[in-house]
Amino acid sequence: MADNDDVKTLSFEAALAQLEEIVGKLESGRAPLAESIAIYERGEALKAHCETLLRTAEARIEKITLSRDGKPTGTEPLDA
């Protein structure tokens, strides 16, 4: 398995850009089998990293709740 430890240090945008590049290479069918397997494994690591970053961002998005007099009382999930 390829060493993909550096994936965890990438921003969402950088990881997504690399993932899109990998998809293009795999779809072209021009990479040899061994390279295709290695880049597929990196793609899986990038996908997992992007999903983790999205879940983290989603958890941070909250809406502010207000009391009857309009003062902030806390937060709740945005989709509640």
N, C-alpha and C positions, 0 to 999 in steps of 0.2 A: 504494500500500500504506500502511496506517495506521502511525503511529509507535508502536511497542510497546517502546521501549527501557526504559521503566519496569518492564516485566514482570520483568526480571532482578533487581530489588531487592525483589521480593515474597517473603514467606515461603511455604512450601508451603501452609499453611492459607489464606492470603489469596488465593493464585493459584487454588487449588481452588475457593474460594467464588465467585470471579469467573467461573471456567469453568462452574460449575453455573448461575450466573445467565445466562450467554450461551446455554447449552444450552436453558434455559427460554424465552428470547426467541426463539430460532430455531425451537423446536418449536411455539410459539404461532402463528407465521406472520403476526404482526401488524406486523413491521418492514418498511419499504420495502426494495426490492432493494438500493439503495446502502448502506443501514445494515446490512442482513443480511450483505453482503460484508465490510464493515469489521469487524463484530463476529465474523464467522467467522475472519478473519485474526488478530484478537486472540486468539480461542479457540485457534487453532493455536499461537500464540506461548506462551500459557499452558500448553497441553498439553506442549509441548517443555520448558518450564521445570520443570514438575512432574516429568517423567520424569528430567531431569538431577538434580534434588534427590533423587529416590528412589534413583537409581543411586549418588549420592554417599553417601547414608545407608547403603545396603546395603553398600558397600565398607568403611564404618567399623565395621560390626557384626562383631565377631570373638569367638571364644571363647578363653579362656586355656587353654594347654596346661600340664600339670603333669608333673614327672618322677616316677619311681617312689617317691621319698620325699615326694611331695606338694608340692614347691616349684615355683613358676611358672617355666616355661622359655621362654615366648614366647606367641604367639598364632597362630591359624590361622582361615581363613574359617569362619563359623558353619555353613555347609552342607557342610563337608568331612567 
